[in-house]
Amino acid sequence: MTLTALEIKNAKPGMHSDGKGLYLHVGAAGTASWIFRYQLHRRRREMGIGSLSTTPAVEARAKAAALKAKIALGTDPLEDKRAAQQAAAEGVKASAADKALKLATFRTAAERHIAGKESGWSNPKHRQQWVNTLEKYAHPVIGDMPVRDIRPDHVLDVLMPIWAAKPETASRVRMRIEAVLNSAKLFGWREGENPALWRGGLEAALPPKAKVKKVRHHPALPWRDAAAFMDKLRRREGIAARALEFAILTAARSGEVRHAQWADLKDDVWIVPAERMKARREHRVALSDAAQSLLHQMPRISGCPYIFPGMRGQPLSDMSLGAVLKRMEVANVTVHGFRSTFRDWAAEHTDHDRDLVEMALAHSVGSKVEAAYRRGDMLPKRFKLMADWAAWCGL
């Protein structure tokens, strides 16, 4: 027997059968809803089919009849309902993901890539270089494009105007675009091949950088002139002159010398921490007697950790060593070029092993496989190398 309208209206808290598995449930607070009970595969189940306030009795009975028909066909209505809810939820997620994909521009991908990588860059200037080159060359062309839509012809639109005129810059821009698009693929913002790839990609449309413009190396002092130059340098006063002399004697980079600290010295070895090295690996420098003698002459300033301090106890500026060369009127020579002078001298005038020289310069030696098996840095042999170099420099 089905419930009458009056019975439904006056129903007390509890379950009231309406027949054929349909029940009216009235809660303690007086709220009422329809419940459908059924048995399938020896399991008793129940599911709600609407509140009394929104679902009249006639509609509830129709829903119960439809559910009963599904059960007769072996379908579980409750499982069907849950599957529909899950599909709807996944549809919402997919829609949100698709919307995010459409909104992800190259500029957005570049900002996220830079934010993720900058903590690993040894030089703070790297971030600004990335931002500046992409802002100047890439963003005006592809910055506001959906990153998933970028094709090789779009990358060529960025590179073609500068490939011949600024090959070094253009090459860096291409590599940075490639890196950003790789990250975008990792984020799930694009699929397929990277349109900025060189090999098997853009090389078909652009000439190699080396053929566009010869690579410029840092101008270096001829190795035969090292002794005469060092004699003039030793006569100059000032901390910057001593820092340049130390850089030449150790074949070190300017930044490594300018930021060198007294705490880095261990007897006759200068240990440059990984964070101050270009390759992000600790580097041990064998100090010749001449280099150690120079350090003994440097005054220690209370509270200042630097061996070659600049103004207000800070490291020397990156222009200070170059300024010494300028005042000495040495044409076409850079501070970094003295590393080439050292290498040329070792290769052309000595029998020192090439790998030994490369290690002294803090360069990677051999392939990755060779590096994996090489445990030492040949430091004992490098003392002889650096002593020979100091002798050649007239010290």
Secondary structure, 3 states (H helix, E strand, C coil): CCCCHHHHHCCCCEEEEEECCEEEEECCCCCEEEEEEEEECCEEEEEEEEECCCCCHHHHHHHHHHHHHHHHCCCCHHHHHHHHHHHHHHHHHHHHHHHHHHHCEHHHHHHHHHHHHHHHCCCCHHHHHHHHHHHHHHHHHHHCCEHHHCCHHHHHHHHHHHHCCCHHHHHHHHHHHHHHHHHHHHHCCCCCCCCCCCCCCHHHCCCCHHHHCCCCCCCCCCHHHHHHHHHHHHCCCCHHHHHHHHHHHHCCCHHHHHCCEHHHEECCEEEECHHHCCCCCCEEEECCHHHHHHHHHCCCCCCCCECCECHHHCECCCCHHHHHHHHCCCCCCCCCHHHHHHHHHHHHHCCCCHHHHHHHCCCCCCCHHHHHHCCCCCHHHHHHHHHHHHHHCCC
